[in-house]
Amino acid sequence: MNIDILFRIAGIGILISVLCIVLKQAQKQEQAEMLTLAGVVVVLIIVVQLMNQLFTVVRSVFNI
């Protein structure tokens, strides 16, 4: 398993959480929520790409 992808997702999560804390302290609730949503979308894009790779490998293994 490629551990680099896990570190990338964890790094995105840590960065987003720190930025959200900063924004909430600055009374910017809406921007913090939008930042959280953007972080979730970025991670979901990474996960969808990984699932695509998985399905490609499964197809090649079973010759579909």
PyMOL Python script that loads the backbone (N, CA, C, O; Angstrom):
from pymol import cmd

cmd.read_pdbstr("""\
ATOM      1  N   MET A   1       0.841  -1.182   0.000  1.00  0.00           N
ATOM      2  CA  MET A   1       0.000   0.000   0.000  1.00  0.00           C
ATOM      3  C   MET A   1       0.880   1.237   0.000  1.00  0.00           C
ATOM      4  O   MET A   1       1.924   1.287   0.650  1.00  0.00           O
ATOM      5  N   ASN A   2       0.437   2.212  -0.732  1.00  0.00           N
ATOM      6  CA  ASN A   2       1.189   3.458  -0.830  1.00  0.00           C
ATOM      7  C   ASN A   2       0.846   4.345   0.368  1.00  0.00           C
ATOM      8  O   ASN A   2      -0.242   4.917   0.440  1.00  0.00           O
ATOM      9  N   ILE A   3       1.787   4.450   1.302  1.00  0.00           N
ATOM     10  CA  ILE A   3       1.556   5.189   2.538  1.00  0.00           C
ATOM     11  C   ILE A   3       1.551   6.696   2.301  1.00  0.00           C
ATOM     12  O   ILE A   3       1.049   7.454   3.131  1.00  0.00           O
ATOM     13  N   ASP A   4       2.102   7.130   1.181  1.00  0.00           N
ATOM     14  CA  ASP A   4       2.161   8.556   0.865  1.00  0.00           C
ATOM     15  C   ASP A   4       0.759   9.157   0.763  1.00  0.00           C
ATOM     16  O   ASP A   4       0.544  10.298   1.172  1.00  0.00           O
ATOM     17  N   ILE A   5      -0.177   8.410   0.230  1.00  0.00           N
ATOM     18  CA  ILE A   5      -1.539   8.909   0.075  1.00  0.00           C
ATOM     19  C   ILE A   5      -2.193   9.116   1.443  1.00  0.00           C
ATOM     20  O   ILE A   5      -2.914  10.093   1.650  1.00  0.00           O
ATOM     21  N   LEU A   6      -1.937   8.195   2.375  1.00  0.00           N
ATOM     22  CA  LEU A   6      -2.485   8.357   3.728  1.00  0.00           C
ATOM     23  C   LEU A   6      -1.921   9.596   4.401  1.00  0.00           C
ATOM     24  O   LEU A   6      -2.647  10.329   5.072  1.00  0.00           O
ATOM     25  N   PHE A   7      -0.622   9.832   4.222  1.00  0.00           N
ATOM     26  CA  PHE A   7      -0.019  11.028   4.799  1.00  0.00           C
ATOM     27  C   PHE A   7      -0.575  12.294   4.160  1.00  0.00           C
ATOM     28  O   PHE A   7      -0.756  13.303   4.841  1.00  0.00           O
ATOM     29  N   ARG A   8      -0.843  12.249   2.876  1.00  0.00           N
ATOM     30  CA  ARG A   8      -1.409  13.408   2.191  1.00  0.00           C
ATOM     31  C   ARG A   8      -2.808  13.725   2.727  1.00  0.00           C
ATOM     32  O   ARG A   8      -3.129  14.887   2.979  1.00  0.00           O
ATOM     33  N   ILE A   9      -3.636  12.695   2.902  1.00  0.00           N
ATOM     34  CA  ILE A   9      -4.985  12.905   3.428  1.00  0.00           C
ATOM     35  C   ILE A   9      -4.931  13.405   4.868  1.00  0.00           C
ATOM     36  O   ILE A   9      -5.687  14.300   5.247  1.00  0.00           O
ATOM     37  N   ALA A  10      -4.036  12.826   5.672  1.00  0.00           N
ATOM     38  CA  ALA A  10      -3.892  13.276   7.057  1.00  0.00           C
ATOM     39  C   ALA A  10      -3.393  14.724   7.107  1.00  0.00           C
ATOM     40  O   ALA A  10      -3.851  15.510   7.937  1.00  0.00           O
ATOM     41  N   GLY A  11      -2.468  15.073   6.232  1.00  0.00           N
ATOM     42  CA  GLY A  11      -1.958  16.442   6.186  1.00  0.00           C
ATOM     43  C   GLY A  11      -3.039  17.437   5.818  1.00  0.00           C
ATOM     44  O   GLY A  11      -3.114  18.526   6.387  1.00  0.00           O
ATOM     45  N   ILE A  12      -3.876  17.059   4.864  1.00  0.00           N
ATOM     46  CA  ILE A  12      -4.987  17.931   4.483  1.00  0.00           C
ATOM     47  C   ILE A  12      -5.922  18.116   5.672  1.00  0.00           C
ATOM     48  O   ILE A  12      -6.377  19.228   5.940  1.00  0.00           O
ATOM     49  N   GLY A  13      -6.209  17.036   6.380  1.00  0.00           N
ATOM     50  CA  GLY A  13      -7.100  17.122   7.535  1.00  0.00           C
ATOM     51  C   GLY A  13      -6.542  18.010   8.631  1.00  0.00           C
ATOM     52  O   GLY A  13      -7.270  18.819   9.206  1.00  0.00           O
ATOM     53  N   ILE A  14      -5.253  17.866   8.927  1.00  0.00           N
ATOM     54  CA  ILE A  14      -4.629  18.695   9.961  1.00  0.00           C
ATOM     55  C   ILE A  14      -4.623  20.161   9.544  1.00  0.00           C
ATOM     56  O   ILE A  14      -4.944  21.038  10.347  1.00  0.00           O
ATOM     57  N   LEU A  15      -4.261  20.429   8.296  1.00  0.00           N
ATOM     58  CA  LEU A  15      -4.220  21.807   7.814  1.00  0.00           C
ATOM     59  C   LEU A  15      -5.597  22.460   7.863  1.00  0.00           C
ATOM     60  O   LEU A  15      -5.738  23.602   8.303  1.00  0.00           O
ATOM     61  N   ILE A  16      -6.605  21.729   7.410  1.00  0.00           N
ATOM     62  CA  ILE A  16      -7.963  22.270   7.409  1.00  0.00           C
ATOM     63  C   ILE A  16      -8.442  22.527   8.832  1.00  0.00           C
ATOM     64  O   ILE A  16      -9.075  23.548   9.098  1.00  0.00           O
ATOM     65  N   SER A  17      -8.145  21.611   9.745  1.00  0.00           N
ATOM     66  CA  SER A  17      -8.609  21.809  11.123  1.00  0.00           C
ATOM     67  C   SER A  17      -7.938  23.009  11.783  1.00  0.00           C
ATOM     68  O   SER A  17      -8.590  23.755  12.514  1.00  0.00           O
ATOM     69  N   VAL A  18      -6.646  23.203  11.536  1.00  0.00           N
ATOM     70  CA  VAL A  18      -5.956  24.365  12.106  1.00  0.00           C
ATOM     71  C   VAL A  18      -6.515  25.661  11.525  1.00  0.00           C
ATOM     72  O   VAL A  18      -6.746  26.623  12.257  1.00  0.00           O
ATOM     73  N   LEU A  19      -6.729  25.686  10.224  1.00  0.00           N
ATOM     74  CA  LEU A  19      -7.279  26.885   9.603  1.00  0.00           C
ATOM     75  C   LEU A  19      -8.704  27.167  10.078  1.00  0.00           C
ATOM     76  O   LEU A  19      -9.088  28.328  10.219  1.00  0.00           O
ATOM     77  N   CYS A  20      -9.481  26.129  10.322  1.00  0.00           N
ATOM     78  CA  CYS A  20     -10.840  26.325  10.828  1.00  0.00           C
ATOM     79  C   CYS A  20     -10.815  26.896  12.237  1.00  0.00           C
ATOM     80  O   CYS A  20     -11.625  27.761  12.571  1.00  0.00           O
ATOM     81  N   ILE A  21      -9.904  26.426  13.057  1.00  0.00           N
ATOM     82  CA  ILE A  21      -9.786  26.971  14.411  1.00  0.00           C
ATOM     83  C   ILE A  21      -9.430  28.446  14.353  1.00  0.00           C
ATOM     84  O   ILE A  21      -9.989  29.251  15.099  1.00  0.00           O
ATOM     85  N   VAL A  22      -8.499  28.807  13.469  1.00  0.00           N
ATOM     86  CA  VAL A  22      -8.107  30.209  13.327  1.00  0.00           C
ATOM     87  C   VAL A  22      -9.289  31.054  12.864  1.00  0.00           C
ATOM     88  O   VAL A  22      -9.525  32.144  13.385  1.00  0.00           O
ATOM     89  N   LEU A  23     -10.027  30.546  11.885  1.00  0.00           N
ATOM     90  CA  LEU A  23     -11.173  31.302  11.382  1.00  0.00           C
ATOM     91  C   LEU A  23     -12.278  31.439  12.427  1.00  0.00           C
ATOM     92  O   LEU A  23     -12.921  32.485  12.513  1.00  0.00           O
ATOM     93  N   LYS A  24     -12.500  30.406  13.208  1.00  0.00           N
ATOM     94  CA  LYS A  24     -13.526  30.488  14.248  1.00  0.00           C
ATOM     95  C   LYS A  24     -13.126  31.474  15.339  1.00  0.00           C
ATOM     96  O   LYS A  24     -13.984  32.163  15.892  1.00  0.00           O
ATOM     97  N   GLN A  25     -11.850  31.550  15.652  1.00  0.00           N
ATOM     98  CA  GLN A  25     -11.387  32.522  16.641  1.00  0.00           C
ATOM     99  C   GLN A  25     -11.541  33.952  16.121  1.00  0.00           C
ATOM    100  O   GLN A  25     -11.712  34.890  16.900  1.00  0.00           O
ATOM    101  N   ALA A  26     -11.479  34.106  14.804  1.00  0.00           N
ATOM    102  CA  ALA A  26     -11.642  35.428  14.196  1.00  0.00           C
ATOM    103  C   ALA A  26     -13.110  35.733  13.881  1.00  0.00           C
ATOM    104  O   ALA A  26     -13.410  36.680  13.154  1.00  0.00           O
ATOM    105  N   GLN A  27     -14.014  34.928  14.430  1.00  0.00           N
ATOM    106  CA  GLN A  27     -15.452  35.103  14.228  1.00  0.00           C
ATOM    107  C   GLN A  27     -15.855  35.004  12.751  1.00  0.00           C
ATOM    108  O   GLN A  27     -16.716  35.751  12.287  1.00  0.00           O
ATOM    109  N   LYS A  28     -15.248  34.108  12.043  1.00  0.00           N
ATOM    110  CA  LYS A  28     -15.563  33.878  10.627  1.00  0.00           C
ATOM    111  C   LYS A  28     -16.143  32.467  10.473  1.00  0.00           C
ATOM    112  O   LYS A  28     -15.531  31.609   9.836  1.00  0.00           O
ATOM    113  N   GLN A  29     -17.308  32.233  11.049  1.00  0.00           N
ATOM    114  CA  GLN A  29     -17.922  30.908  11.067  1.00  0.00           C
ATOM    115  C   GLN A  29     -18.231  30.392   9.656  1.00  0.00           C
ATOM    116  O   GLN A  29     -17.968  29.232   9.341  1.00  0.00           O
ATOM    117  N   GLU A  30     -18.786  31.260   8.821  1.00  0.00           N
ATOM    118  CA  GLU A  30     -19.180  30.822   7.482  1.00  0.00           C
ATOM    119  C   GLU A  30     -17.978  30.403   6.650  1.00  0.00           C
ATOM    120  O   GLU A  30     -18.028  29.401   5.937  1.00  0.00           O
ATOM    121  N   GLN A  31     -16.895  31.173   6.741  1.00  0.00           N
ATOM    122  CA  GLN A  31     -15.689  30.821   5.995  1.00  0.00           C
ATOM    123  C   GLN A  31     -15.085  29.516   6.516  1.00  0.00           C
ATOM    124  O   GLN A  31     -14.548  28.729   5.736  1.00  0.00           O
ATOM    125  N   ALA A  32     -15.168  29.284   7.819  1.00  0.00           N
ATOM    126  CA  ALA A  32     -14.657  28.040   8.393  1.00  0.00           C
ATOM    127  C   ALA A  32     -15.453  26.842   7.888  1.00  0.00           C
ATOM    128  O   ALA A  32     -14.883  25.793   7.589  1.00  0.00           O
ATOM    129  N   GLU A  33     -16.766  26.999   7.793  1.00  0.00           N
ATOM    130  CA  GLU A  33     -17.595  25.911   7.283  1.00  0.00           C
ATOM    131  C   GLU A  33     -17.317  25.646   5.809  1.00  0.00           C
ATOM    132  O   GLU A  33     -17.272  24.492   5.383  1.00  0.00           O
ATOM    133  N   MET A  34     -17.130  26.704   5.032  1.00  0.00           N
ATOM    134  CA  MET A  34     -16.816  26.530   3.608  1.00  0.00           C
ATOM    135  C   MET A  34     -15.448  25.869   3.425  1.00  0.00           C
ATOM    136  O   MET A  34     -15.265  25.050   2.524  1.00  0.00           O
ATOM    137  N   LEU A  35     -14.498  26.225   4.277  1.00  0.00           N
ATOM    138  CA  LEU A  35     -13.176  25.609   4.222  1.00  0.00           C
ATOM    139  C   LEU A  35     -13.256  24.124   4.549  1.00  0.00           C
ATOM    140  O   LEU A  35     -12.597  23.304   3.910  1.00  0.00           O
ATOM    141  N   THR A  36     -14.065  23.783   5.546  1.00  0.00           N
ATOM    142  CA  THR A  36     -14.256  22.376   5.891  1.00  0.00           C
ATOM    143  C   THR A  36     -14.881  21.613   4.728  1.00  0.00           C
ATOM    144  O   THR A  36     -14.468  20.496   4.415  1.00  0.00           O
ATOM    145  N   LEU A  37     -15.862  22.213   4.103  1.00  0.00           N
ATOM    146  CA  LEU A  37     -16.507  21.582   2.956  1.00  0.00           C
ATOM    147  C   LEU A  37     -15.530  21.394   1.807  1.00  0.00           C
ATOM    148  O   LEU A  37     -15.529  20.349   1.155  1.00  0.00           O
ATOM    149  N   ALA A  38     -14.703  22.396   1.556  1.00  0.00           N
ATOM    150  CA  ALA A  38     -13.701  22.287   0.493  1.00  0.00           C
ATOM    151  C   ALA A  38     -12.696  21.171   0.808  1.00  0.00           C
ATOM    152  O   ALA A  38     -12.284  20.443  -0.095  1.00  0.00           O
ATOM    153  N   GLY A  39     -12.305  21.034   2.062  1.00  0.00           N
ATOM    154  CA  GLY A  39     -11.392  19.965   2.455  1.00  0.00           C
ATOM    155  C   GLY A  39     -11.996  18.594   2.236  1.00  0.00           C
ATOM    156  O   GLY A  39     -11.317  17.676   1.776  1.00  0.00           O
ATOM    157  N   VAL A  40     -13.273  18.453   2.565  1.00  0.00           N
ATOM    158  CA  VAL A  40     -13.954  17.176   2.349  1.00  0.00           C
ATOM    159  C   VAL A  40     -14.021  16.855   0.865  1.00  0.00           C
ATOM    160  O   VAL A  40     -13.826  15.704   0.475  1.00  0.00           O
ATOM    161  N   VAL A  41     -14.291  17.844   0.038  1.00  0.00           N
ATOM    162  CA  VAL A  41     -14.366  17.626  -1.409  1.00  0.00           C
ATOM    163  C   VAL A  41     -13.009  17.189  -1.962  1.00  0.00           C
ATOM    164  O   VAL A  41     -12.942  16.285  -2.795  1.00  0.00           O
ATOM    165  N   VAL A  42     -11.939  17.820  -1.507  1.00  0.00           N
ATOM    166  CA  VAL A  42     -10.603  17.458  -1.982  1.00  0.00           C
ATOM    167  C   VAL A  42     -10.275  16.019  -1.603  1.00  0.00           C
ATOM    168  O   VAL A  42      -9.754  15.263  -2.423  1.00  0.00           O
ATOM    169  N   VAL A  43     -10.576  15.640  -0.371  1.00  0.00           N
ATOM    170  CA  VAL A  43     -10.296  14.268   0.066  1.00  0.00           C
ATOM    171  C   VAL A  43     -11.170  13.283  -0.698  1.00  0.00           C
ATOM    172  O   VAL A  43     -10.704  12.200  -1.054  1.00  0.00           O
ATOM    173  N   LEU A  44     -12.420  13.631  -0.956  1.00  0.00           N
ATOM    174  CA  LEU A  44     -13.286  12.735  -1.729  1.00  0.00           C
ATOM    175  C   LEU A  44     -12.779  12.549  -3.156  1.00  0.00           C
ATOM    176  O   LEU A  44     -12.900  11.460  -3.718  1.00  0.00           O
ATOM    177  N   ILE A  45     -12.220  13.592  -3.742  1.00  0.00           N
ATOM    178  CA  ILE A  45     -11.645  13.466  -5.085  1.00  0.00           C
ATOM    179  C   ILE A  45     -10.477  12.489  -5.069  1.00  0.00           C
ATOM    180  O   ILE A  45     -10.339  11.662  -5.971  1.00  0.00           O
ATOM    181  N   ILE A  46      -9.636  12.584  -4.042  1.00  0.00           N
ATOM    182  CA  ILE A  46      -8.509  11.656  -3.914  1.00  0.00           C
ATOM    183  C   ILE A  46      -9.013  10.218  -3.760  1.00  0.00           C
ATOM    184  O   ILE A  46      -8.472   9.298  -4.374  1.00  0.00           O
ATOM    185  N   VAL A  47     -10.050  10.027  -2.940  1.00  0.00           N
ATOM    186  CA  VAL A  47     -10.595   8.691  -2.710  1.00  0.00           C
ATOM    187  C   VAL A  47     -11.231   8.128  -3.980  1.00  0.00           C
ATOM    188  O   VAL A  47     -11.087   6.939  -4.267  1.00  0.00           O
ATOM    189  N   VAL A  48     -11.924   8.961  -4.736  1.00  0.00           N
ATOM    190  CA  VAL A  48     -12.545   8.499  -5.983  1.00  0.00           C
ATOM    191  C   VAL A  48     -11.471   8.075  -6.983  1.00  0.00           C
ATOM    192  O   VAL A  48     -11.647   7.084  -7.691  1.00  0.00           O
ATOM    193  N   GLN A  49     -10.377   8.804  -7.049  1.00  0.00           N
ATOM    194  CA  GLN A  49      -9.282   8.420  -7.938  1.00  0.00           C
ATOM    195  C   GLN A  49      -8.682   7.082  -7.519  1.00  0.00           C
ATOM    196  O   GLN A  49      -8.346   6.256  -8.367  1.00  0.00           O
ATOM    197  N   LEU A  50      -8.549   6.871  -6.223  1.00  0.00           N
ATOM    198  CA  LEU A  50      -8.029   5.590  -5.734  1.00  0.00           C
ATOM    199  C   LEU A  50      -8.986   4.445  -6.044  1.00  0.00           C
ATOM    200  O   LEU A  50      -8.553   3.346  -6.391  1.00  0.00           O
ATOM    201  N   MET A  51     -10.285   4.700  -5.918  1.00  0.00           N
ATOM    202  CA  MET A  51     -11.265   3.669  -6.248  1.00  0.00           C
ATOM    203  C   MET A  51     -11.225   3.336  -7.734  1.00  0.00           C
ATOM    204  O   MET A  51     -11.399   2.177  -8.112  1.00  0.00           O
ATOM    205  N   ASN A  52     -11.000   4.332  -8.573  1.00  0.00           N
ATOM    206  CA  ASN A  52     -10.867   4.091 -10.004  1.00  0.00           C
ATOM    207  C   ASN A  52      -9.676   3.182 -10.285  1.00  0.00           C
ATOM    208  O   ASN A  52      -9.770   2.261 -11.095  1.00  0.00           O
ATOM    209  N   GLN A  53      -8.556   3.444  -9.613  1.00  0.00           N
ATOM    210  CA  GLN A  53      -7.384   2.587  -9.771  1.00  0.00           C
ATOM    211  C   GLN A  53      -7.679   1.164  -9.308  1.00  0.00           C
ATOM    212  O   GLN A  53      -7.258   0.200  -9.948  1.00  0.00           O
ATOM    213  N   LEU A  54      -8.402   1.030  -8.194  1.00  0.00           N
ATOM    214  CA  LEU A  54      -8.762  -0.293  -7.684  1.00  0.00           C
ATOM    215  C   LEU A  54      -9.611  -1.054  -8.689  1.00  0.00           C
ATOM    216  O   LEU A  54      -9.345  -2.226  -8.956  1.00  0.00           O
ATOM    217  N   PHE A  55     -10.633  -0.406  -9.254  1.00  0.00           N
ATOM    218  CA  PHE A  55     -11.492  -1.079 -10.215  1.00  0.00           C
ATOM    219  C   PHE A  55     -10.728  -1.445 -11.486  1.00  0.00           C
ATOM    220  O   PHE A  55     -11.006  -2.475 -12.100  1.00  0.00           O
ATOM    221  N   THR A  56      -9.781  -0.621 -11.878  1.00  0.00           N
ATOM    222  CA  THR A  56      -8.958  -0.947 -13.047  1.00  0.00           C
ATOM    223  C   THR A  56      -8.126  -2.191 -12.785  1.00  0.00           C
ATOM    224  O   THR A  56      -8.008  -3.052 -13.657  1.00  0.00           O
ATOM    225  N   VAL A  57      -7.552  -2.296 -11.599  1.00  0.00           N
ATOM    226  CA  VAL A  57      -6.763  -3.484 -11.254  1.00  0.00           C
ATOM    227  C   VAL A  57      -7.641  -4.712 -11.185  1.00  0.00           C
ATOM    228  O   VAL A  57      -7.246  -5.783 -11.645  1.00  0.00           O
ATOM    229  N   VAL A  58      -8.838  -4.573 -10.612  1.00  0.00           N
ATOM    230  CA  VAL A  58      -9.749  -5.729 -10.521  1.00  0.00           C
ATOM    231  C   VAL A  58     -10.161  -6.192 -11.909  1.00  0.00           C
ATOM    232  O   VAL A  58     -10.223  -7.393 -12.171  1.00  0.00           O
ATOM    233  N   ARG A  59     -10.441  -5.249 -12.796  1.00  0.00           N
ATOM    234  CA  ARG A  59     -10.805  -5.616 -14.178  1.00  0.00           C
ATOM    235  C   ARG A  59      -9.664  -6.337 -14.873  1.00  0.00           C
ATOM    236  O   ARG A  59      -9.885  -7.315 -15.587  1.00  0.00           O
ATOM    237  N   SER A  60      -8.445  -5.855 -14.667  1.00  0.00           N
ATOM    238  CA  SER A  60      -7.306  -6.504 -15.334  1.00  0.00           C
ATOM    239  C   SER A  60      -7.025  -7.894 -14.760  1.00  0.00           C
ATOM    240  O   SER A  60      -6.584  -8.787 -15.484  1.00  0.00           O
ATOM    241  N   VAL A  61      -7.280  -8.076 -13.469  1.00  0.00           N
ATOM    242  CA  VAL A  61      -7.053  -9.388 -12.858  1.00  0.00           C
ATOM    243  C   VAL A  61      -8.058 -10.405 -13.378  1.00  0.00           C
ATOM    244  O   VAL A  61      -7.696 -11.549 -13.655  1.00  0.00           O
ATOM    245  N   PHE A  62      -9.309 -10.003 -13.512  1.00  0.00           N
ATOM    246  CA  PHE A  62     -10.353 -10.925 -13.945  1.00  0.00           C
ATOM    247  C   PHE A  62     -10.618 -10.875 -15.445  1.00  0.00           C
ATOM    248  O   PHE A  62     -11.542 -11.525 -15.933  1.00  0.00           O
ATOM    249  N   ASN A  63      -9.808 -10.104 -16.183  1.00  0.00           N
ATOM    250  CA  ASN A  63      -9.923  -9.996 -17.641  1.00  0.00           C
ATOM    251  C   ASN A  63     -11.335  -9.614 -18.081  1.00  0.00           C
ATOM    252  O   ASN A  63     -11.917 -10.244 -18.963  1.00  0.00           O
ATOM    253  N   ILE A  64     -11.861  -8.593 -17.464  1.00  0.00           N
ATOM    254  CA  ILE A  64     -13.220  -8.125 -17.822  1.00  0.00           C
ATOM    255  C   ILE A  64     -13.108  -7.004 -18.825  1.00  0.00           C
ATOM    256  O   ILE A  64     -14.123  -6.463 -19.262  1.00  0.00           O
TER     257      ILE A  64
END
""", "prot")
cmd.dss("prot")
cmd.show_as("cartoon", "prot")
cmd.util.cbc("prot")
cmd.orient("prot")
